[in-house]
């Protein structure tokens, strides 16, 4: 049976608001709750909230509304049950109210979250870094999963020349000693200008991947890669005691950029009396152009593969020769110098090239003479400017990670940065040769295969021009350091006794060794080449192009025989 609920008597106050004074002191006070607060108020005052269900009494630091303090019964002993309920009460929905998706606050916040416009080259470099990081992680996990197998990143390079047992190693120079060398050379003196140059075709500056041009083949033009001692002009200058040291621009650039090289190379040094001759061997790697030399991505090791290091070097040399003749105005207008081409026979069609024999002063009693080359001429502001022409070649975008046909128009800087990473030594040698020849401009062509698996047909995608001094500063190539390296090596070789020596770049370590070799070394019946001669000199050609390959590769040997005769 449910107990009844007695409602206390409410006395009536005829004189105003509130309970009468007599009712408070009456005997009915036992039915009223103790310590019930009362605050006098007028009709214009706000009463506040009688029951606030949204208040959180767990937060003691929350400020209280004064109008709510009148109705706070938590400390009243007359309501023990309500106090216990409040102590155990927890707010279920504690998330803040949703913000409106309109108004000034939302507009300003959205402006701060708008994506910032960034430079395209910076974005390209970030993507390249991410690809490189992913590639290294992939190779790392591959090597960890197969610890007994060969590591893919540790590529094994062969020496450019076979070291014979009877050779005596005289010195060993680490590349770390080259970094601090410096020598300020004076302006060179021109001794002789030979050959003839054709004008550069300016229309190739407007070539784009969408308006590419097919790379032509020049079968009738002969190219000469004559070494120092076989040059009749250098022999004449040596007999006239014009200098002490003799070399060519390709040999000097190899020495100047030696710290950037990865592949093995060799240079023959002959000490004859007080004179020093820097030579290259027949069929040397210096006649070819390295591809992907400084890249972290390994190339196929089989020489039969079209993407192997040797096949790409032959292909690059073949492309470079044809490109240097295609970008010319072939209308018969030619700039001829005082002397004709010293290696050409009468009536023979030769490539557009001029040889500049220059002399530098290395010391009070030591001078250096070098044969430098330029490939073209151009009239700029009514002044004749000499140009060097070289071509970069793309063989497979999967190896470089950058597709030239998509990036050359919009992100040419990213393409050049990738080439500087993968072919740092080759670009540095081209820049050094342009500086040695005092060329006004150097033109770099971007030549790509028509198809990644077709290494016979190519197209010219773009041509870019640079000033050699500005480009050298861009790739961090210091001319004083280059001449410091040459002067250091010349000083070491001059301390040796008369004889024949060879400088060999170690295939696996950043150092160069000096070997003393017999006088008949590198003759036809002596040396064992790491690669057959016909394989080293033959450019990529098929069918009828094989005759072209033999013509281009054997021209040096034929000219040397004619000169000796």
KOLSEMI-948326 format. One record per residue (C-alpha): y, z, x; residue in three letters. Coordinates in steps of 0.02 Angstrom, whole numbers, plus 50000, padded with zeros to 5 digits. Layout:
NODE   north      up    east     r
NODE       Y       Z       X   ALA
...
***
This chain:
NODE   north      up    east     r
NODE   50000   50000   50000   UNK
NODE   50167   49946   50073   UNK
NODE   50299   50082   50096   UNK
NODE   50463   50065   50003   UNK
NODE   50624   50027   50092   UNK
NODE   50768   50141   50043   UNK
NODE   50940   50065   50054   UNK
NODE   51073   50191   50100   UNK
NODE   51214   50219   49978   UNK
NODE   51372   50124   50018   UNK
NODE   51524   50226   49964   UNK
NODE   51669   50133   49889   UNK
NODE   51842   50146   49970   UNK
NODE   51979   50113   49841   UNK
NODE   52117   50138   49974   UNK
NODE   52075   49996   50093   UNK
NODE   51945   49923   50210   UNK
NODE   51805   50019   50291   UNK
NODE   51711   50177   50238   UNK
NODE   51815   50320   50171   UNK
NODE   51842   50472   50279   UNK
NODE   51754   50586   50156   UNK
NODE   51595   50479   50162   UNK
NODE   51578   50498   50351   UNK
NODE   51576   50687   50340   UNK
NODE   51460   50693   50190   UNK
NODE   51277   50736   50188   UNK
NODE   51228   50555   50178   UNK
NODE   51260   50529   50363   UNK
NODE   51075   50560   50395   UNK
NODE   51039   50392   50315   UNK
NODE   51165   50300   50425   UNK
NODE   51127   50243   50604   UNK
NODE   51206   50344   50742   UNK
NODE   51343   50278   50856   UNK
NODE   51376   50121   50755   UNK
NODE   51534   50051   50835   UNK
NODE   51678   50001   50729   UNK
NODE   51831   49906   50781   UNK
NODE   51979   49886   50666   UNK
NODE   52033   49707   50643   UNK
NODE   52143   49602   50535   UNK
NODE   52100   49450   50434   UNK
NODE   52170   49334   50568   UNK
NODE   52051   49400   50705   UNK
NODE   51892   49310   50750   UNK
NODE   51737   49409   50710   UNK
NODE   51629   49327   50844   UNK
NODE   51442   49302   50826   UNK
NODE   51339   49425   50726   UNK
NODE   51173   49371   50805   UNK
NODE   51180   49264   50964   UNK
NODE   51007   49192   50997   UNK
NODE   51065   49088   51147   UNK
NODE   51119   49231   51258   UNK
NODE   51016   49262   51416   UNK
NODE   51017   49446   51458   UNK
NODE   50914   49415   51615   UNK
NODE   51070   49347   51702   UNK
NODE   51173   49502   51738   UNK
NODE   51311   49405   51822   UNK
NODE   51355   49309   51665   UNK
NODE   51526   49351   51597   UNK
NODE   51525   49434   51424   UNK
NODE   51636   49386   51282   UNK
NODE   51742   49537   51227   UNK
NODE   51719   49489   51046   UNK
NODE   51529   49502   51068   UNK
NODE   51535   49677   51144   UNK
NODE   51564   49753   50972   UNK
NODE   51394   49692   50913   UNK
NODE   51296   49737   51071   UNK
NODE   51165   49866   51017   UNK
NODE   51052   49857   51170   UNK
NODE   51102   50029   51230   UNK
NODE   51092   50111   51060   UNK
NODE   50949   50237   51038   UNK
NODE   50947   50199   50854   UNK
NODE   50866   50029   50890   UNK
NODE   50722   50064   51009   UNK
NODE   50616   49920   50945   UNK
NODE   50755   49793   50967   UNK
NODE   50784   49850   51147   UNK
NODE   50601   49823   51189   UNK
NODE   50606   49650   51109   UNK
NODE   50759   49602   51210   UNK
NODE   50679   49658   51373   UNK
NODE   50526   49548   51344   UNK
NODE   50624   49400   51279   UNK
NODE   50626   49239   51385   UNK
NODE   50720   49080   51350   UNK
NODE   50595   48938   51327   UNK
NODE   50709   48785   51345   UNK
NODE   50809   48813   51504   UNK
NODE   50858   48634   51548   UNK
NODE   51044   48592   51542   UNK
NODE   51112   48489   51399   UNK
NODE   51109   48301   51429   UNK
NODE   51264   48221   51503   UNK
NODE   51349   48084   51405   UNK
NODE   51325   47909   51473   UNK
NODE   51506   47867   51447   UNK
NODE   51675   47931   51498   UNK
NODE   51767   47941   51664   UNK
NODE   51638   48050   51754   UNK
NODE   51498   47926   51725   UNK
NODE   51607   47780   51778   UNK
NODE   51656   47858   51944   UNK
NODE   51479   47914   51982   UNK
NODE   51414   47738   51953   UNK
NODE   51545   47667   52072   UNK
NODE   51486   47782   52210   UNK
NODE   51307   47724   52181   UNK
NODE   51347   47538   52191   UNK
NODE   51254   47454   52337   UNK
NODE   51363   47422   52488   UNK
NODE   51378   47245   52557   UNK
NODE   51305   47243   52732   UNK
NODE   51305   47115   52870   UNK
NODE   51161   46990   52861   UNK
NODE   51122   47004   53045   UNK
NODE   51105   47192   53034   UNK
NODE   50986   47172   52888   UNK
NODE   50886   47042   52985   UNK
NODE   50873   47158   53135   UNK
NODE   50811   47298   53023   UNK
NODE   50679   47185   52949   UNK
NODE   50627   47131   53123   UNK
NODE   50615   47313   53178   UNK
NODE   50508   47354   53027   UNK
NODE   50392   47207   53061   UNK
NODE   50378   47257   53243   UNK
NODE   50340   47437   53196   UNK
NODE   50208   47381   53071   UNK
NODE   50130   47265   53200   UNK
NODE   50120   47403   53329   UNK
NODE   50045   47523   53204   UNK
NODE   49916   47392   53157   UNK
NODE   49869   47362   53338   UNK
NODE   49866   47549   53372   UNK
NODE   49745   47583   53229   UNK
NODE   49641   47432   53281   UNK
NODE   49625   47499   53457   UNK
NODE   49588   47674   53396   UNK
NODE   49452   47611   53279   UNK
NODE   49370   47515   53422   UNK
NODE   49399   47617   53581   UNK
NODE   49263   47527   53678   UNK
NODE   49332   47355   53642   UNK
NODE   49471   47269   53740   UNK
NODE   49650   47314   53696   UNK
NODE   49742   47167   53620   UNK
NODE   49912   47215   53688   UNK
NODE   49853   47225   53868   UNK
NODE   49859   47039   53903   UNK
NODE   49784   46988   54070   UNK
NODE   49889   46857   54161   UNK
NODE   49825   46752   54304   UNK
NODE   49915   46730   54468   UNK
NODE   50006   46565   54486   UNK
NODE   49921   46537   54653   UNK
NODE   49755   46596   54724   UNK
NODE   49781   46727   54859   UNK
NODE   49675   46675   55007   UNK
NODE   49587   46805   55117   UNK
NODE   49673   46745   55276   UNK
NODE   49847   46772   55204   UNK
NODE   49942   46918   55277   UNK
NODE   50052   47018   55160   UNK
NODE   50216   47055   55248   UNK
NODE   50317   47144   55115   UNK
NODE   50312   47205   54936   UNK
NODE   50472   47219   54834   UNK
NODE   50474   47308   54665   UNK
NODE   50594   47241   54535   UNK
NODE   50670   47414   54513   UNK
NODE   50762   47390   54679   UNK
NODE   50849   47234   54612   UNK
NODE   50943   47321   54471   UNK
NODE   51075   47402   54584   UNK
NODE   51107   47252   54697   UNK
NODE   51276   47169   54687   UNK
NODE   51367   47036   54787   UNK
NODE   51530   46950   54742   UNK
NODE   51515   46770   54802   UNK
NODE   51666   46660   54828   UNK
NODE   51697   46496   54739   UNK
NODE   51576   46360   54796   UNK
NODE   51622   46201   54886   UNK
NODE   51562   46032   54822   UNK
NODE   51482   45929   54961   UNK
NODE   51416   45779   54864   UNK
NODE   51401   45712   54686   UNK
NODE   51258   45593   54646   UNK
NODE   51192   45506   54491   UNK
NODE   51269   45456   54325   UNK
NODE   51298   45540   54156   UNK
NODE   51304   45476   53978   UNK
NODE   51417   45550   53846   UNK
NODE   51358   45683   53724   UNK
NODE   51340   45631   53542   UNK
NODE   51448   45750   53439   UNK
NODE   51356   45708   53278   UNK
NODE   51214   45821   53333   UNK
NODE   51329   45971   53314   UNK
NODE   51321   45941   53125   UNK
NODE   51131   45932   53114   UNK
NODE   51056   46060   52995   UNK
NODE   50877   46098   52941   UNK
NODE   50910   45999   52782   UNK
NODE   50971   45849   52881   UNK
NODE   50854   45862   53031   UNK
NODE   50820   45720   53151   UNK
NODE   50654   45664   53219   UNK
NODE   50631   45696   53406   UNK
NODE   50616   45530   53495   UNK
NODE   50508   45489   53645   UNK
NODE   50582   45409   53800   UNK
NODE   50442   45319   53889   UNK
NODE   50547   45210   54004   UNK
NODE   50661   45342   54076   UNK
NODE   50602   45434   54231   UNK
NODE   50633   45617   54265   UNK
NODE   50629   45689   54441   UNK
NODE   50579   45865   54494   UNK
NODE   50593   45846   54683   UNK
NODE   50576   46000   54792   UNK
NODE   50701   46052   54924   UNK
NODE   50624   45982   55083   UNK
NODE   50585   45814   54999   UNK
NODE   50768   45788   54950   UNK
NODE   50847   45660   55069   UNK
NODE   51022   45728   55039   UNK
NODE   50971   45905   55085   UNK
NODE   50884   45839   55240   UNK
NODE   51044   45752   55291   UNK
NODE   51148   45909   55260   UNK
NODE   51023   46013   55360   UNK
NODE   51034   45893   55507   UNK
NODE   51223   45907   55500   UNK
NODE   51210   46100   55503   UNK
NODE   51308   46115   55342   UNK
NODE   51217   46276   55295   UNK
NODE   51081   46399   55343   UNK
NODE   50987   46418   55177   UNK
NODE   50935   46273   55065   UNK
NODE   50864   46277   54888   UNK
NODE   50876   46200   54714   UNK
NODE   50951   46272   54556   UNK
NODE   50780   46299   54475   UNK
NODE   50719   46398   54626   UNK
NODE   50878   46501   54638   UNK
NODE   50876   46539   54451   UNK
NODE   50696   46598   54466   UNK
NODE   50748   46721   54602   UNK
NODE   50905   46775   54510   UNK
NODE   50811   46813   54349   UNK
NODE   50654   46882   54431   UNK
NODE   50670   47056   54349   UNK
NODE   50654   46973   54177   UNK
NODE   50498   46875   54218   UNK
NODE   50325   46922   54154   UNK
NODE   50218   46774   54203   UNK
NODE   50170   46746   54384   UNK
NODE   50266   46620   54489   UNK
NODE   50272   46574   54673   UNK
NODE   50401   46501   54793   UNK
NODE   50363   46432   54965   UNK
NODE   50480   46488   55105   UNK
NODE   50489   46394   55269   UNK
NODE   50580   46469   55417   UNK
NODE   50625   46328   55538   UNK
NODE   50734   46386   55682   UNK
NODE   50883   46476   55609   UNK
NODE   50866   46385   55442   UNK
NODE   50778   46439   55283   UNK
NODE   50706   46320   55153   UNK
NODE   50649   46377   54980   UNK
NODE   50521   46254   54908   UNK
NODE   50404   46238   54761   UNK
NODE   50226   46176   54763   UNK
NODE   50171   46012   54687   UNK
NODE   50122   46048   54507   UNK
NODE   50205   46217   54513   UNK
NODE   50239   46321   54360   UNK
NODE   50424   46304   54399   UNK
NODE   50418   46126   54332   UNK
NODE   50364   46193   54162   UNK
NODE   50453   46304   54037   UNK
NODE   50379   46468   53982   UNK
NODE   50365   46505   53796   UNK
NODE   50352   46677   53718   UNK
NODE   50349   46753   53892   UNK
NODE   50437   46917   53850   UNK
NODE   50364   46936   53676   UNK
NODE   50253   47082   53625   UNK
NODE   50142   46968   53521   UNK
NODE   49996   46905   53628   UNK
NODE   49960   46719   53634   UNK
NODE   49785   46642   53632   UNK
NODE   49706   46646   53804   UNK
NODE   49604   46485   53792   UNK
NODE   49695   46341   53876   UNK
NODE   49622   46221   53748   UNK
NODE   49717   46307   53608   UNK
NODE   49880   46219   53565   UNK
NODE   49967   46389   53556   UNK
NODE   49908   46454   53724   UNK
NODE   50036   46496   53857   UNK
NODE   49995   46343   53963   UNK
NODE   49992   46219   53818   UNK
NODE   50157   46285   53753   UNK
NODE   50235   46272   53927   UNK
NODE   50187   46088   53941   UNK
NODE   50247   46055   53764   UNK
NODE   50414   46142   53798   UNK
NODE   50444   46039   53956   UNK
NODE   50403   45881   53860   UNK
NODE   50524   45930   53719   UNK
NODE   50661   45979   53839   UNK
NODE   50658   45811   53930   UNK
NODE   50663   45708   53771   UNK
NODE   50796   45816   53690   UNK
NODE   50911   45799   53841   UNK
NODE   50909   45609   53818   UNK
NODE   50911   45597   53629   UNK
NODE   51077   45688   53602   UNK
NODE   51171   45560   53707   UNK
NODE   51273   45409   53656   UNK
NODE   51162   45270   53722   UNK
NODE   51289   45128   53716   UNK
NODE   51290   45086   53901   UNK
NODE   51450   45184   53934   UNK
NODE   51410   45292   54084   UNK
NODE   51506   45399   54208   UNK
NODE   51445   45353   54383   UNK
NODE   51483   45461   54533   UNK
NODE   51509   45420   54716   UNK
NODE   51325   45410   54760   UNK
NODE   51183   45343   54652   UNK
NODE   51029   45442   54605   UNK
NODE   50945   45481   54772   UNK
NODE   50769   45478   54698   UNK
NODE   50779   45318   54597   UNK
NODE   50727   45146   54654   UNK
NODE   50838   44995   54629   UNK
NODE   50831   44931   54451   UNK
NODE   50738   45082   54388   UNK
NODE   50793   45162   54225   UNK
NODE   50824   45347   54254   UNK
NODE   50872   45491   54142   UNK
NODE   51052   45543   54121   UNK
NODE   51073   45671   54259   UNK
NODE   51197   45710   54397   UNK
NODE   51157   45808   54554   UNK
NODE   51292   45921   54621   UNK
NODE   51263   45980   54800   UNK
NODE   51363   46140   54822   UNK
NODE   51387   46266   54962   UNK
NODE   51412   46454   54945   UNK
NODE   51462   46577   55081   UNK
NODE   51341   46722   55093   UNK
NODE   51403   46794   55256   UNK
NODE   51518   46754   55400   UNK
NODE   51384   46647   55481   UNK
NODE   51271   46611   55332   UNK
NODE   51297   46476   55202   UNK
NODE   51184   46420   55059   UNK
NODE   51171   46242   54993   UNK
NODE   51089   46208   54826   UNK
NODE   51061   46053   54720   UNK
NODE   51123   46085   54543   UNK
NODE   51099   45976   54390   UNK
NODE   51202   45930   54237   UNK
NODE   51137   45816   54100   UNK
NODE   51289   45752   54005   UNK
NODE   51477   45737   53999   UNK
NODE   51604   45762   53860   UNK
NODE   51791   45733   53843   UNK
NODE   51877   45891   53779   UNK
NODE   52067   45891   53765   UNK
NODE   52076   45735   53875   UNK
NODE   51979   45825   54011   UNK
NODE   51804   45782   54068   UNK
NODE   51680   45925   54043   UNK
NODE   51502   45934   54108   UNK
NODE   51359   45994   53998   UNK
NODE   51184   46060   54021   UNK
NODE   51059   46016   53885   UNK
NODE   50909   46126   53844   UNK
NODE   50797   46149   53693   UNK
NODE   50711   46299   53617   UNK
NODE   50552   46257   53525   UNK
NODE   50470   46339   53375   UNK
NODE   50281   46320   53369   UNK
NODE   50226   46442   53232   UNK
NODE   50339   46558   53130   UNK
NODE   50196   46683   53116   UNK
NODE   50216   46730   53300   UNK
NODE   50405   46751   53299   UNK
NODE   50422   46818   53121   UNK
NODE   50575   46707   53088   UNK
NODE   50565   46539   53001   UNK
NODE   50698   46428   53078   UNK
NODE   50706   46311   52929   UNK
NODE   50758   46455   52817   UNK
NODE   50865   46559   52936   UNK
NODE   50960   46436   53046   UNK
NODE   51094   46395   52919   UNK
NODE   51128   46572   52857   UNK
NODE   51067   46685   52997   UNK
NODE   51081   46588   53160   UNK
NODE   51126   46748   53251   UNK
NODE   50961   46827   53198   UNK
NODE   50866   46674   53260   UNK
NODE   50953   46681   53428   UNK
NODE   50922   46868   53441   UNK
NODE   50736   46838   53412   UNK
NODE   50733   46703   53546   UNK
NODE   50823   46819   53667   UNK
NODE   50687   46946   53637   UNK
NODE   50540   46826   53653   UNK
NODE   50611   46710   53789   UNK
NODE   50731   46818   53887   UNK
NODE   50681   46748   54056   UNK
NODE   50695   46565   54005   UNK
NODE   50866   46584   53925   UNK
NODE   50928   46684   54075   UNK
NODE   50868   46547   54195   UNK
NODE   50955   46412   54093   UNK
NODE   51115   46514   54095   UNK
NODE   51101   46543   54283   UNK
NODE   51078   46356   54313   UNK
NODE   51232   46318   54208   UNK
NODE   51332   46445   54308   UNK
NODE   51271   46373   54473   UNK
NODE   51324   46198   54421   UNK
NODE   51490   46263   54351   UNK
NODE   51453   46175   54187   UNK
NODE   51588   46190   54055   UNK
NODE   51466   46202   53910   UNK
NODE   51281   46229   53883   UNK
NODE   51200   46153   53729   UNK
NODE   51047   46237   53654   UNK
NODE   50942   46136   53534   UNK
NODE   50824   46209   53405   UNK
NODE   50669   46097   53398   UNK
NODE   50522   46136   53286   UNK
NODE   50354   46060   53249   UNK
NODE   50339   45956   53092   UNK
NODE   50184   46057   53055   UNK
NODE   50126   46215   53147   UNK
NODE   49961   46130   53194   UNK
NODE   50041   45967   53252   UNK
NODE   50106   45986   53430   UNK
NODE   50147   45801   53454   UNK
NODE   50284   45773   53324   UNK
NODE   50444   45874   53318   UNK
NODE   50614   45877   53233   UNK
NODE   50786   45935   53290   UNK
NODE   50847   46067   53168   UNK
NODE   51013   46117   53247   UNK
NODE   51116   46114   53407   UNK
NODE   51229   46257   53464   UNK
NODE   51355   46258   53606   UNK
NODE   51408   46402   53718   UNK
NODE   51514   46432   53870   UNK
NODE   51401   46489   54012   UNK
NODE   51508   46638   54062   UNK
NODE   51523   46701   53883   UNK
NODE   51338   46676   53850   UNK
NODE   51293   46766   54013   UNK
NODE   51395   46916   53956   UNK
NODE   51310   46908   53786   UNK
NODE   51135   46917   53860   UNK
NODE   51187   47047   53990   UNK
NODE   51167   46931   54139   UNK
NODE   51278   46990   54283   UNK
NODE   51323   46853   54411   UNK
NODE   51356   46982   54547   UNK
NODE   51183   47055   54521   UNK
NODE   51105   46881   54527   UNK
NODE   51186   46843   54694   UNK
NODE   51142   47016   54757   UNK
NODE   50957   46978   54727   UNK
NODE   50970   46810   54817   UNK
NODE   51061   46885   54965   UNK
NODE   50933   47026   54978   UNK
NODE   50784   46906   54979   UNK
NODE   50870   46790   55102   UNK
NODE   50904   46938   55216   UNK
NODE   50721   46991   55211   UNK
NODE   50660   46814   55248   UNK
NODE   50783   46791   55392   UNK
NODE   50707   46943   55477   UNK
NODE   50537   46859   55480   UNK
NODE   50482   46753   55626   UNK
NODE   50468   46565   55611   UNK
NODE   50328   46506   55500   UNK
NODE   50277   46475   55322   UNK
NODE   50278   46607   55186   UNK
NODE   50255   46619   54999   UNK
NODE   50340   46732   54872   UNK
NODE   50218   46777   54733   UNK
NODE   50263   46871   54575   UNK
NODE   50125   46994   54537   UNK
NODE   50041   46943   54372   UNK
NODE   50022   47122   54309   UNK
NODE   50159   47223   54395   UNK
NODE   50349   47202   54405   UNK
NODE   50354   47163   54589   UNK
NODE   50353   47017   54710   UNK
NODE   50251   47002   54870   UNK
NODE   50285   46903   55028   UNK
NODE   50132   46826   55112   UNK
NODE   50125   46739   55279   UNK
NODE   50019   46583   55258   UNK
NODE   49954   46447   55377   UNK
NODE   50063   46297   55413   UNK
NODE   49942   46180   55322   UNK
NODE   49936   46288   55165   UNK
NODE   49958   46201   54996   UNK
NODE   49906   46034   55069   UNK
NODE   49792   45923   54967   UNK
NODE   49637   45980   55061   UNK
NODE   49678   46164   55071   UNK
NODE   49730   46257   54917   UNK
NODE   49624   46294   54764   UNK
NODE   49738   46282   54613   UNK
NODE   49705   46399   54468   UNK
NODE   49720   46247   54353   UNK
NODE   49679   46064   54387   UNK
NODE   49828   45960   54437   UNK
NODE   49808   45835   54296   UNK
NODE   49801   45976   54171   UNK
NODE   49959   46056   54236   UNK
NODE   50064   45899   54238   UNK
NODE   50003   45809   54083   UNK
NODE   50125   45826   53934   UNK
NODE   50059   45833   53756   UNK
NODE   50020   45655   53705   UNK
NODE   49888   45559   53611   UNK
NODE   49826   45382   53631   UNK
NODE   49968   45274   53693   UNK
NODE   50066   45430   53733   UNK
NODE   49944   45468   53873   UNK
NODE   50026   45330   53975   UNK
NODE   50192   45412   53943   UNK
NODE   50121   45578   53999   UNK
NODE   50058   45504   54161   UNK
NODE   50224   45418   54193   UNK
NODE   50326   45576   54167   UNK
NODE   50210   45691   54263   UNK
NODE   50175   45580   54413   UNK
NODE   50352   45520   54446   UNK
NODE   50384   45660   54570   UNK
NODE   50231   45618   54674   UNK
NODE   50275   45433   54674   UNK
NODE   50453   45466   54730   UNK
NODE   50396   45583   54866   UNK
NODE   50278   45449   54934   UNK
NODE   50418   45320   54929   UNK
NODE   50536   45437   55020   UNK
NODE   50409   45475   55153   UNK
NODE   50373   45290   55173   UNK
***
